[in-house]
């Protein structure tokens, strides 16, 4: 079974779509971005995740790590994250490291070497 990196939304009722790889090695939903004007609808946010298999419709495929890096760079200019060496300190979000983390998990699931 092949897994894919995808961008997806929650179902209209707020549940997680069945297309996601939710076991511990997967990425079920990270780096959420509100896209529809900040309304309170469950499916207003786009998440990055890994598909359970090749049937990932209606999600959008992120075909390469470079594409994921470009997407995260484009949406994260004002994001921060905890400093790995000092969790009480916020530092700028690192989209390249984030994309590398997702892609490493994808490659491990697919049995690819890095």
N, C-alpha and C positions, 0 to 999 in steps of 0.2 A: 504494500500500500504506500502510495506517495502522498506526502503532506505538502502544503503550499502556504506561503505567506499571503495573508489577505487583509483587506480593510472591510469591516462589516459594521452593521448596526444591530442593536437588540431588536427582538420581535416587537411588534406594536404593543403587546401586553406586558413588555418589560422582561420577558424571559430570554435566556441565552439561546441563540440558534443551535440546532442540532449539528451543524456543519463544523463546529469547533473541536479541536483536539484538546480535551480537558484533563487528560491524565497528567501526572506530575512532570513529565518531561516536556509537555506542550506549553503553549502560550495561549491562554484562554481569552485574554482581552487586556491590553495595555495601551497607554498613550492616547487616552480618549480626547477627542476634539469635538466640542459643540459646533454644529454646522448649520442649524436651521434657526438662527436668530435667538438662541438661548431660551427657547420655550421649554416647557416642562414635560414634553412628550418623551417617552422612553427611547424612542428610536431617533432622537435628534443628535446623538453623539456617534461619531465614527471611531471605532477601535481598531487596533492592529492585533492580529492573532494568527494562529496556525490552524489550517483545516485538518479535519480528521482523515480526509481522503481527497480524491480528485473531484468530488461532487461538492463544490463550494458555492454554487449559485444560490442566492443573488449577490454574494459578496464580490468585491473587486480584487482581482489578482495583483499582487505586488511581485513582479517577475524577477527582480534582481536585488541584491543587497544595495547596490548603488541607487536603485529606485526608492528603496526604503529610506536610505540616508537622505536623499533629496526631499522626500515627503516630510520626514521628521524635522529636517532643517527648516522647511517652509512653514511649519505650524508651531514651532517651539521657541521662537525668538525671545519670548518673555518668560519661559519656563525656568524653574529652579528645581534642584533635587538636594537631598541630604548629602553632605560631604562624607565620603566613605571612611575618612579618618577621624571625623568629628560629627556624629549624627545630629548634634544640636546646631550645626552651621549649615546654611543653605549656600549652594554654589550653582552657577549656570548649568542647565541641562546640557548633556553631551549627546547630540543626536547620532554621532558616528559610533560612539561606544554602545548606545542603545540599539542601533541597527545591528552591530556586531553581535550583541548578546542574543537578539532574536534569531539572527541568521545561524549562529552556532547551534542553537537548539533545533532549528529546522534541519540543518545538515546532520546532526546526531540522530534525529528521528528517521531520516531518510537513509542512514547508514553511510553517509559520505564522510570523507576525511577532509580536514581543514587545511 
